[in-house]
Amino acid sequence: MKKKDSVLINKKIRKYNKEINGKEFPDKSISHRAYILASQCLGISKINGLKSEDVKATIGALKKLGIKIIKKGDWDYVCGNGISGFKKFTGIINFSNSGTSLRSFLGILTCYPWPVTLTGDSSLRYRPVRRLTDYLERIGAFITHPKNKRFTLPVRIHGTRKWALAQKHYLKVPSAQMSNALILSAIQTKGTTEIIESSSFTRDHTQRLLKSLNADIKIEEKRGKRITKVRGQVEMKNFTINVPGDFSSAIFLIVQTLLTENSSLVIKSVCIQKNRIGAYHILKAMGAKIKFFRKRKYFNEEVADIYVKSSKLKGIKINNKKFIITAIDDLLAVWVACSLAKGKSHFSGTALLELQLKESKRITKMSENLKRFGIKTHTTKSSITIHGRSPYIKTNKFIKIPRILDHRILLSTYVLANVTGCKVLIHGFSTVDSSFPGWLKLQKKKFGSKYEIKK
């Protein structure tokens, strides 16, 4: 029997004035890092993080490597064995759709003296990893790829048999996941590792969390670059963290509220790290009524409550590298807003190329979905133009969205269906469980969204 994982949305969402807690969708990036770093601490750490398929992939991998994790209610108790405390395992680890898990474990297994094979689902197996493994091989890991030009999964990694020496790494292409992997390798490496990123705009959750754990880490921003220095083999103590809300999940609710007439929403306790909120600045420039209040610090992260009110938006032109990098995961939701804004919107720049290396070719696939709704778009590998408020939006036509293993495209499409009233069938919607497992329940309970689960 086929799994019921398609969703039919057939009614426009009604106005609402609601308040929700961001802890209903804890930050995915912080959750991954909290579990991994807890495994490297001494003692038992307590984590209340995201219960998504992606984070479960990280937890499952840690368990295979000998880390004991006990669940009690909303909290997980991670029994850390200290730096490089993994036990012997020589099998296969499947990360399903989680690119963050894959890259994190490539980094942390660089000093693991047994061979492990890493793989994932069809989407993850499509994504090249050579850009990262080149650095890890220089440290001393032995990594073998399938015989193909893209250097995709599965890969076999055999960490260096002796302690690797610290090195200086220069990242020409800004990438939080690349720097995260190298830092996870560095905490096990004798000496001080230096990581120089060509941009200081990428998210730095790993660095912030390590500073909270009193690791020997120093961060400097100089002439637009970020320099991270990590002294390895320094033991860390256990910790307790109640992970705040994820801005990259909140953005879908923000855009939905902006586009729903006479509506407002308060989202409490959301991480608003400056390198994560490029979408906020873009939407504000489009005329969005959004503000942050009750700002505070938690584990070196900026956290705030968010107020958003329905707004009349105008098109925008963005080729600012900083805006694109700090909004890279949230641009699909922004493009939904552009679709119903007044006028034309245009996004361009080499930083957009990163979108073609995500769970899918996001520029291409999002454009295809917008066109299915009757929204006019033009794309290249590094640009997209969206004509807002199209008179040809197909409110009376049945739109079918094919199965795609990209949670953010599916969430963006759901929001567009909600606010236009188009009858839309989205196949394979269970993919959103990788980042927002409570999406449908939240939509029904809090916003009155009308949908049906189909085969």
C-alpha positions in Angstrom: 0.0 0.0 0.0 1.3 3.5 -0.9 2.0 5.8 2.0 -0.4 8.7 2.4 2.1 11.5 2.0 0.4 13.8 -0.5 -1.5 16.9 0.6 -4.4 18.6 -1.1 -5.0 22.3 -0.2 -8.2 23.7 -1.7 -9.3 26.7 0.3 -7.8 30.2 0.9 -6.7 30.7 4.4 -8.9 33.2 6.5 -7.6 36.1 8.5 -6.1 35.4 11.9 -4.5 37.1 14.9 -2.4 34.5 16.6 0.5 33.9 19.0 2.8 30.8 18.8 6.0 29.8 20.5 9.1 29.3 18.3 10.0 26.3 20.5 7.4 24.4 18.5 10.0 24.3 15.7 13.5 24.5 17.4 16.4 25.7 15.3 17.6 22.8 13.1 21.2 24.1 12.8 21.7 24.5 16.5 20.0 21.2 17.3 22.4 19.3 15.0 25.4 21.0 16.6 24.2 20.6 20.1 23.9 16.8 19.8 27.2 16.4 18.1 29.1 18.6 20.5 27.4 16.9 23.5 28.9 13.6 22.3 32.3 15.2 22.6 31.8 16.5 26.1 32.5 14.7 29.3 29.3 13.8 31.2 25.6 13.9 30.4 24.1 16.8 28.5 20.4 17.6 28.3 19.0 18.8 25.0 15.4 19.9 24.0 15.9 20.3 20.2 14.1 19.7 16.9 12.5 16.3 16.5 12.8 16.2 12.8 14.0 13.5 10.4 17.2 15.4 9.7 18.1 15.7 13.4 17.1 12.0 13.9 19.7 11.2 11.3 22.3 12.9 13.5 21.1 11.1 16.6 21.1 7.8 14.8 24.7 8.2 13.6 25.9 9.1 17.1 24.2 5.9 18.5 26.0 3.8 15.8 29.3 5.3 17.0 28.6 4.3 20.5 27.0 7.4 22.1 24.2 6.5 24.5 21.2 8.8 24.1 18.2 8.5 26.4 14.9 10.2 25.7 12.7 11.5 28.6 9.7 13.4 27.4 10.9 16.4 25.3 14.4 16.1 26.5 17.3 13.9 25.3 20.1 12.9 27.6 23.4 12.6 25.7 26.1 10.6 27.5 29.3 12.1 26.1 32.6 10.2 26.1 34.8 13.2 25.7 36.9 14.3 22.6 37.2 11.5 20.0 35.2 9.2 22.4 33.4 7.3 19.6 33.6 3.5 19.8 34.6 1.1 17.0 32.1 0.9 14.1 32.9 -0.1 10.5 29.4 -0.2 8.9 27.2 2.1 6.9 25.6 5.3 8.1 22.6 6.6 6.1 21.8 10.3 6.6 18.7 10.2 4.5 18.1 13.8 3.4 20.3 15.6 5.9 23.2 17.4 4.3 24.1 19.0 7.6 24.5 15.6 9.2 26.6 14.3 6.3 29.1 17.2 6.3 29.3 17.3 10.1 30.2 13.7 10.3 32.7 13.9 7.5 34.4 16.5 9.7 34.2 14.6 12.9 35.3 11.3 11.4 38.5 12.8 10.0 40.3 11.6 13.1 38.3 8.3 13.5 40.7 5.4 13.0 38.1 3.0 11.5 36.5 3.0 8.0 32.9 4.1 7.7 30.7 4.4 4.6 28.4 7.4 4.4 25.3 7.6 2.2 21.8 9.1 2.0 18.6 9.2 -0.1 18.5 10.0 -3.8 18.6 13.8 -3.1 21.6 13.6 -0.9 23.4 11.2 -3.1 23.1 13.8 -5.9 25.0 16.4 -4.0 28.7 16.6 -4.5 31.0 16.5 -1.5 34.5 16.9 -3.1 34.6 20.6 -2.1 34.8 19.5 1.5 36.6 16.2 1.3 39.6 17.9 -0.4 40.3 19.7 2.9 39.7 16.6 5.0 42.2 14.6 2.9 44.8 17.2 3.6 44.3 16.7 7.3 45.0 13.0 6.9 41.6 11.2 6.3 41.5 8.6 3.5 38.3 9.2 1.5 37.2 7.2 -1.5 34.4 8.2 -3.9 32.4 6.3 -6.5 33.9 6.5 -9.9 32.0 9.5 -11.2 33.0 13.1 -12.0 30.6 14.7 -9.4 32.1 12.9 -6.4 28.7 12.1 -4.9 27.7 9.6 -2.2 28.3 7.0 -1.0 31.8 7.9 0.3 34.0 5.8 2.5 36.0 7.7 5.1 38.9 6.2 7.1 40.2 8.7 9.5 43.9 9.2 10.1 45.5 6.5 12.2 47.6 8.9 14.1 46.7 12.4 15.4 46.6 14.8 12.5 48.5 18.1 12.7 46.6 21.4 12.9 46.5 23.3 9.6 45.4 26.6 8.1 42.3 26.4 5.8 41.2 29.1 3.5 37.6 28.8 2.3 37.2 30.7 -0.9 33.5 29.9 -1.2 31.5 31.0 2.0 29.8 28.0 3.6 28.7 27.5 7.1 28.6 23.7 6.7 32.2 23.7 5.4 33.5 25.7 8.3 31.4 23.6 10.7 33.0 20.4 9.4 36.5 21.7 9.7 35.9 23.0 13.3 34.6 19.5 14.3 37.8 18.1 12.9 39.8 20.8 14.6 38.5 20.1 18.1 40.2 16.6 17.9 43.4 17.8 16.2 46.6 18.5 18.2 47.6 22.1 18.0 45.7 25.2 16.7 43.7 25.0 13.5 43.0 28.3 11.7 40.0 28.6 9.3 39.8 31.7 7.2 36.5 32.3 5.5 36.3 34.8 2.5 33.1 36.2 4.0 32.0 36.9 7.6 28.3 36.6 6.5 27.8 32.9 6.9 26.1 31.5 10.0 28.4 30.6 12.9 26.4 28.5 15.3 29.2 26.1 15.9 31.6 28.8 17.0 29.0 30.4 19.3 28.1 27.1 21.0 31.8 26.2 21.5 32.4 29.5 23.1 29.5 28.8 25.5 31.1 25.4 26.4 34.4 27.2 27.2 36.3 25.5 24.3 39.6 27.1 23.3 38.2 29.0 20.3 38.9 32.6 19.1 36.9 34.4 16.4 38.0 37.5 14.6 36.3 39.4 11.8 38.8 41.4 9.7 38.3 43.2 6.4 35.2 41.3 5.6 36.7 37.9 6.5 36.1 35.6 9.4 39.1 34.0 11.1 38.4 31.1 13.5 41.2 29.6 15.6 40.6 26.4 17.5 43.0 24.6 19.8 42.2 20.9 19.7 42.0 18.1 22.3 40.6 20.4 25.0 37.9 18.6 27.0 34.5 20.2 27.3 31.9 19.9 30.1 28.4 18.8 29.7 25.6 21.3 29.2 21.8 21.8 29.1 20.1 23.6 26.2 16.5 24.4 25.3 16.9 25.2 21.6 15.2 28.4 20.5 13.0 28.6 17.4 14.3 28.4 13.9 14.0 31.6 11.8 14.2 29.5 8.6 11.0 27.7 9.7 9.4 30.9 11.0 9.9 32.6 7.7 7.1 30.5 6.1 4.7 31.7 8.7 5.9 35.3 8.4 5.3 35.3 4.6 2.0 33.6 5.0 0.9 36.3 7.5 2.2 39.2 5.3 0.1 37.9 2.4 -3.1 37.2 4.4 -5.3 40.2 4.7 -6.1 41.7 8.1 -3.9 39.2 9.9 -1.1 39.4 12.5 1.2 36.9 14.2 3.6 36.9 17.2 6.2 34.2 17.2 8.0 33.9 20.6 11.6 32.8 21.2 13.2 32.7 17.8 17.0 32.7 17.0 17.7 35.9 15.1 21.4 35.6 14.6 22.6 38.4 12.3 23.9 35.9 9.7 20.5 34.2 9.5 18.1 37.1 8.9 18.8 38.4 5.4 15.2 37.5 4.5 14.0 39.9 7.2 15.9 42.8 5.7 14.7 41.9 2.2 11.1 41.8 3.3 11.4 45.0 5.3 12.7 46.7 2.1 9.6 45.4 0.3 7.4 47.1 2.8 6.7 44.3 5.3 5.5 45.2 8.8 7.8 43.0 10.9 9.7 43.8 14.1 11.8 42.1 16.7 11.2 42.7 20.4 12.3 41.3 23.8 15.7 40.7 22.4 18.1 38.7 24.6 21.1 36.4 24.5 21.1 32.6 24.9 24.2 30.4 24.4 25.8 33.4 22.7 22.9 33.5 20.2 20.5 36.5 19.7 17.0 35.5 20.5 13.8 37.6 20.1 10.0 37.5 19.7 8.8 38.5 16.3 5.7 40.5 15.4 4.4 40.4 11.8 1.3 42.0 10.3 -0.3 41.7 6.8 1.3 44.2 4.4 1.2 45.5 0.9 4.5 44.5 -0.7 6.4 45.9 -3.6 8.9 44.2 -5.9 12.6 44.4 -5.2 16.0 44.1 -6.9 18.6 42.2 -4.9 22.2 41.6 -6.0 23.8 42.3 -2.6 26.1 39.4 -1.6 25.5 39.8 2.1 21.7 39.8 1.8 21.8 36.6 -0.4 24.2 34.7 1.8 22.3 35.5 5.0 19.0 34.6 3.4 20.2 31.6 1.4 17.9 29.1 3.0 14.9 31.5 3.1 14.9 32.9 -0.4 12.2 30.4 -1.6 9.8 31.8 1.0 10.8 35.4 0.0 10.0 34.5 -3.7 6.5 33.5 -2.7 6.2 37.1 -1.2 7.6 38.5 -4.5 5.0 36.5 -6.5 2.2 38.5 -4.8 4.0 41.8 -4.5 3.4 44.8 -6.8 5.8 44.9 -9.7 8.8 42.9 -10.7 11.5 41.4 -8.5 15.0 40.4 -9.5 17.6 38.4 -7.6 21.1 37.8 -9.0 24.7 37.2 -8.1 27.2 34.3 -7.9 26.1 33.7 -4.3 22.9 32.3 -5.7 24.8 29.4 -7.3 24.8 27.8 -3.9 21.0 27.2 -4.3 21.7 24.9 -7.2 23.7 22.6 -4.9 21.0 22.3 -2.2 18.4 19.5 -1.8 17.4 20.3 -5.4 18.3 22.8 -8.0 16.2 25.4 -6.1 16.2 28.2 -8.6 15.0 25.9 -11.3 12.5 23.9 -9.3 11.0 26.9 -7.5 10.5 28.7 -10.9 8.8 25.7 -12.3 6.3 25.6 -9.3 5.6 29.4 -9.6 4.8 28.9 -13.3 2.4 26.1 -12.4 0.5 28.8 -10.5 0.5 31.1 -13.5 3.3 33.4 -12.2 5.7 34.6 -14.8 9.4 34.0 -14.1 12.8 34.1 -15.9 15.9 32.2 -14.6 19.5 31.6 -15.2 22.0 29.6 -13.1 22.5 32.6 -10.9 19.4 34.7 -11.2 15.6 34.8 -11.1 13.1 37.4 -12.1 9.5 37.2 -10.7 6.6 39.2 -12.1 4.4 39.9 -9.1 0.6 40.0 -8.9 0.1 38.1 -12.1 -3.5 38.3 -13.6 -3.0 34.7 -14.7 -2.8 33.0 -11.3 -4.8 29.8 -11.8 -7.3 30.0 -8.9 -9.8 27.9 -10.7 -7.4 25.3 -12.0 -6.2 22.0 -10.3 -2.4 22.3 -9.8 -0.3 19.2 -9.3 3.1 19.5 -7.7 5.4 16.5 -8.5 7.3 14.7 -5.7 10.6 16.4 -4.9 12.9 15.7 -1.9 13.2 19.4 -0.9 11.4 20.4 2.2 11.7 24.2 1.6 10.2 24.0 -1.9 7.3 22.1 -0.5 6.7 24.5 2.4 6.9 27.5 0.1 4.4 25.9 -2.3 2.0 25.1 0.6 2.1 28.8 1.7 1.4 30.0 -1.9 -1.6 27.6 -2.1 -2.8 28.8 1.3 -2.8 32.5 0.4 -4.0 32.3 -3.2 -6.8 29.8 -2.7 -5.6 27.7 -5.6 -6.5 24.0 -5.5 -3.1 22.3 -5.2 -2.1 18.7 -4.7 1.5 18.4 -3.4 3.0 14.9 -3.8 5.5 13.6 -1.3 4.7 16.2 1.4 6.2 14.0 4.2 9.6 15.3 3.1 8.9 18.5 5.2 9.3 16.3 8.3 13.1 16.7 7.7 12.8 20.3 9.1 9.2 21.0 10.2 7.5 17.8 11.4 4.6 19.7 13.0 3.7 21.9 10.0 0.4 20.4 9.1 -0.8 20.1 12.7 0.2 23.7 13.4 -1.5 24.9 10.2 -4.8 23.3 11.1 -4.8 24.1 14.8 -3.5 27.7 14.8 -4.4 29.0 11.3 -7.4 27.0 10.3 -5.8 25.8 7.1 -8.0 23.3 5.1 -6.2 20.3 3.7 -6.7 16.6 3.0 -4.1 13.8 3.2 -4.0 11.8 0.0 -2.1 8.8 -1.3 
